[in-house]
Amino acid sequence: MNSIILYLLMLPLAYLIGCFSSSILIAKSFRHLNIFKVGTGHPDTQNIFNNVSKPLGFLAGVIDLGKMYLLLVLGKFILSSNYFNFSGETLQNLLLIIGFTIIAGHCFPITHKFRGGRGLFSYMGFVLFFAPIPMMIIGILSIFIVIKFKQVRFCEFMIVLIPPLLNLIPILNRTNYSTTFIGKMFIAALLIGLFNILVSKRQGNF
């Protein structure tokens, strides 16, 4: 089978994996709760954190972040194997598409009538894969700001927008991405911003 066709067949699988909700699983497994009937009624980390348990909310976020990161590591391994033999910016672009397909599944899961979360932790795993040092810097800074100043929404904007900017600094761009590829990361940031608006609007936050 042609490698491009096989890659295209991977995208629906990536979307369905994104539809897997750690929040639903955690609420059901640890508290025997239907997350759709708790708090805001939405299967997202923030609902778990605010209305079920802060440690469980943290766990849900870690699972979402880790799932994205590990899937991209696996995707890179598969796509750079002898069968596919993708490399360089082509490989990076294909991984970008896979990552955002997973985020789309998280935000708009067909398995739950397109009621999903904002995808922030999934996006963090996405950025951690492509820009690890900028994401770690912003992640640590965000934790400090949330603890010290309780500015959660401000930190969400930081996490979405600043890592691509930091990746323009050569010493932080350890993966040596081209300016063109970093531009694509900005497009990804804008898309996750749009996803957040759509999900927040559905949740009644707009």
PEQUI-V918347 format. One record per backbone hydrogen bond with DSSP energy under -1.0 kcal/mol. CO is the residue of the C=O (numbers start at 1). NH is the residue of the N-H. If there is no record, write none. Layout:
CO&NH / CO&NH
This chain:
2&6 / 3&7 / 4&8 / 5&9 / 10&14 / 11&15 / 12&16 / 13&17 / 14&18 / 15&19 / 17&20 / 21&25 / 22&26 / 23&27 / 24&28 / 25&29 / 26&30 / 27&31 / 27&33 / 34&37 / 35&38 / 38&41 / 42&44 / 44&48 / 45&49 / 46&50 / 47&51 / 48&52 / 48&53 / 53&57 / 54&58 / 55&59 / 56&60 / 57&61 / 58&62 / 59&63 / 60&64 / 61&65 / 62&66 / 63&67 / 64&68 / 65&69 / 66&70 / 67&71 / 68&72 / 69&73 / 70&74 / 71&75 / 72&76 / 73&77 / 74&78 / 75&79 / 76&80 / 78&81 / 79&86 / 81&85 / 87&91 / 88&92 / 89&93 / 90&94 / 91&95 / 92&96 / 93&97 / 94&98 / 95&99 / 96&100 / 97&101 / 98&102 / 99&103 / 100&104 / 101&105 / 102&106 / 103&107 / 104&108 / 106&117 / 109&112 / 109&114 / 110&113 / 112&115 / 119&123 / 120&124 / 121&125 / 122&126 / 123&127 / 124&128 / 125&129 / 126&130 / 127&131 / 131&135 / 132&136 / 133&137 / 134&138 / 135&139 / 136&140 / 137&141 / 138&142 / 139&143 / 140&144 / 141&145 / 142&146 / 143&147 / 144&148 / 145&149 / 146&150 / 150&152 / 151&155 / 152&156 / 153&157 / 154&158 / 155&159 / 156&160 / 157&161 / 158&162 / 162&166 / 163&167 / 165&168 / 166&169 / 169&172 / 169&173 / 172&174 / 173&176 / 178&182 / 179&183 / 180&184 / 181&185 / 182&186 / 183&187 / 184&188 / 185&189 / 186&190 / 187&191 / 188&192 / 189&193 / 190&194 / 191&195 / 192&196 / 193&197 / 194&198 / 195&199 / 196&200 / 197&201 / 198&202 / 199&203 / 200&205
